[in-house]
């Protein structure tokens, strides 16, 4: 027989063992509101994925949610990497995605702006995992179609992640260029002198240098006062003179700017640095162009960049009044100001007037060439560091140093180490890593992704949403009847932007009556005074409508002979196709 004490000990051991087995066999945790409760696709959102990882996540999402998600490609990069696209919507029967208002999202046009891809992926994951769990997202997936392209610069992305780079390189893709015009391409790029995977600064002790260690953090260099004796000179980023021309790092990977390759407002390189010889010279931008032309239902767009915490709208190279019509600005303002609420610390601003001029930018092309309400999201903001508005933040290394010490635990800085340089002699190499300053640190990435995803869902919600209301039917004698039809759009975005109407970019909307003989049809100006505009088309069954305004309505009138079943069909490129059957006896 065991003693009482021994029995208690054995009972405790058994309880602990049972509890350990129970805990290990179960999912630990409880779902939080606003995020997927039990996701089929498990993704860790506090890290960055290379091109192969992006493709894997896209395919997993499509395989886990085949009823609403389809994996495809829009073309291939310069190095031949297929550019993935996820199409997310719920289709009924033979319905086509082109029959719904579309929302397009892409990111990572600049190689080093990496979190753009994770935000795109997170948006796709959120839409698919919350479908059927959350009414708002479920209805959104049923009403709209999302086209999500996580990276439109896959070659440059992998180069940034896997090779030695600065926070700012490579901004371009990897198509070789002769930056120094010596007949060679990419022959004198950065050199990872200390082999740590980052390209940091080179410094050399010098009494004539104009830099000194910061008193608060001696790791970082700051300029000396004019009357101070210097201690160091900065020699630029890590590198050696690879081609023997007396210069260091003068011909890196690239350089061209994929966001200067779009035809609307395009200018050649002598006006706009980074421009290619002609618009759409690069296969990646050409692939996006062709995809958007093949999907005229796209009514809203977000293209993600970094950094600075901004929601940018165009125009990017001329004042508002010379390009954007008043009604379009009102739509942008309504959406952008709500974006500032959804994204604390972000600013909704105009690129040309509040930032700098851009010729041949992607977002301008979406608006100018395709008549689409489009934003550029500059991801990550100093507000996320210390809750400071951008206007209160000084973008200097001491501020980043505090963030590195207090929240990154000094993981963002490469300590200075000595190096015998073939040209500069005894130097030291060190500084902030390539993923500090521009890219969200891991613990902030998911939060930033969620908030930006929420804004795009809000914008997508406010693409056109058309409703055919029950018509009013009146007898006018001799077997003829008058059918008054009202179609409303209860969202902010019209079916045609003012810019679209000015340049006649997209065809008009159509309202059709099928099933009864139509003798005449009219556009109704003011129904209460019977102000009618006759339909000039020979086919009286179809009325062309210039625009269905946001938060507005249009009315049309058909004169028909006889009674019976009839169909009303609204056919709008950006508002979708709506069919409704009625009966008149």
Secondary structure, 3 states (H helix, E strand, C coil): CCCHHHHHHHHHHHHHHHHHHHHHHCCCCCCCCCCCCCCCCCCCCCCCCCHHHHHHHHHHHHHHCCCCEEEEEEEECCCCCEEEEEEECCCCCCCCHHHCEEEEEEECCCCCCCHHHHHHHHHHHHHHHHCCCCHHHHHHHHHEEEEEECCCCHHHHHHHHHCCECCCCCCCCCCCCCCCCCCCCCCECCCCCCCCCECCEEEEECCCCCEEECCCCCCCEEECCCCCCCCEEEEEECCCCCCCCCCCCCECCCCCCHHHCCCCCCCCCCCCCCCCCCCCCCHHHHHHHHHHHCCCCEEEEEEEEECCCEEEECCCCCCHHHCCCHHHHHHHHHHHHHHHHHCCCCEEEEHHHHCCCCCCCHHHHHHHHHCCEEEEEEECCCHHHHCCCHHHCCCCHHHHHHHHHHCCCCCCEEEEEEEEECCCEEEEEEEECCCCCCCCCHHHHHHHHHHHHHHHHHHHHCCCCEEECCCEEEEEECCEEEEEEEEEECCCCCCCCHHHHHHCCCCCEEEEEECCEEEEEEEECCHHHCCEEECCCCCCCEEEECCCCCCEEEEEEEEEECCEEEEEEEEECCCEEEEEEEEEC
